[in-house]
Amino acid sequence: MVDKQTIIHLYRSRGLSKRAIARELDISRKTVHKVIQEYESTLSSDTPSVSLETILTTAPRYDSSNVAVE
């Protein structure tokens, strides 16, 4: 499991595109997009430092209701 901090670091510090991050970490572009979108919306909130801490420490939520069991 890739953590959100890694995605944000690659996006902000190294300036990689969402596609490049997804390829480097071998994860879905949708996942990268969600993390970056959540991060950017946090920066525009009233208390960005508290909000940023919250998104970085919150465990991911998965909807596994449509997953086929073999």
N, C-alpha and C positions, 0 to 999 in steps of 0.2 A: 504494500500500500504506500503510495507516494503521499507525502504530507503537503498541506497547503502552503507551508512556508517555502518549500522547494519551488513550487510553481510560481509563487509571487516573486521569489528571488530571481528566477530565470527571466521573468517578464520585466521586472523593474531594473535590476542591476545589469543583466547581460543584454537586455533589449531584444530578446528573442520573440518571434511571432508565436501566436497560439499553436499554429501548425508545427513549428519547429520544436516547441516545448513538448507537444504530444508525441512527436517522433522520438525525441531524445529520451523521454521517460517511459515510452511504450505504453501510453494510455490514450484514451479517447479524447478527441478535440472537444467534444461536448463537456467532458469533465474539466478540462482546462478553461473553457469558456465560462462555466459556472463559477469556478473559483475566482477567476479574474473579475467577473461581473460582480460577485459578492464583495470582493476586495474594493473595487472602485466605488460601489454604492456606500460602503462603509466610510470611505474617505470624505464623502460629501455629507455625512451625518453631523449632528450637533456635537457629539463627543466621539471623534474618530479613534482616539487611543483606546477607549473602553470597548468600542465596537470592534476594533481590529483584534484586540485580545480575545474577544468572544468568538469571532469566526476562526481564529487560529487554534483555539483550544476545544472547539466543538467537534465531536466525532461525526463523521459523515453519516448521512441517513440514506438508506437504500430502500427502494420499493421492490421487494422481491415477489410481489403477488403474481407477476406474469412469468416468472421463471419456471421452466419445465424441469421436473424432477425425473431423473432417469432411474 
